Amino acid sequence: MSLLAIAALLYLGLALGFILVVDNLVGLVFRDPRAPAQPSFFNIGRAFAASQKLSRK
């Protein structure tokens, strides 16, 4: 019985992994034109710079 449960969990894990891979591949091919091209990591840099300025005062 436990072998059946392990097999079912492995099957579900593989199915979810396959869905994630296909979803990412489709997202690469069909990009949303309204979405920004690059993630905005510069906001983290601005926040860090502002916190450094505030800590100096």
N, C-alpha and C positions, 0 to 999 in steps of 0.2 A: 504494500500500500504506500509506503514512504517513497519507493522508487517511482511510483506513478505521480506522486506530488512533486518530486524533484524534476521529473521530466516535464510536467506541466509548467512549473516555474521557469525552467530553462526555455521552453517553447515561448512563453510570454515575454521573457527577456529578449530573446532573439527577434521576435516579432516587433517589439517596441524599438529595438535598435535598428531594424530594417526600415521602419517607418521614419525614424529620425534621419537616417542617411538619405532616403528618397526625398524627404522634405527639404533637406539642405541642398541637394542637387537641383531640385526644382526651383528653389530660391535663388540659386546662382544663375540659372538660365533665364527665368522670368523675374527680373528685378522690378520693384515698384518705382516708377519714375518720380513719385512724390517724396519718397524717402531720401534722406541725405546720403550722398555717395560714401562718405567716410564717417565713422563714429566720432563723436565730439569728445576726444580725450583732452582737448586743450582746456576744458572747463576745470579739470582737476588741477592743471598747472596754475590757472588763474586763482583758484581757491587757495592753493598752497602759498602762492606769492602774497596774496592778501593776508593770510594768517601770519606770515613772516613779518609783514609790515606792522600788523597790529601788535605782535609780540615785542617788537622793538620799542614801541611807544610806552 
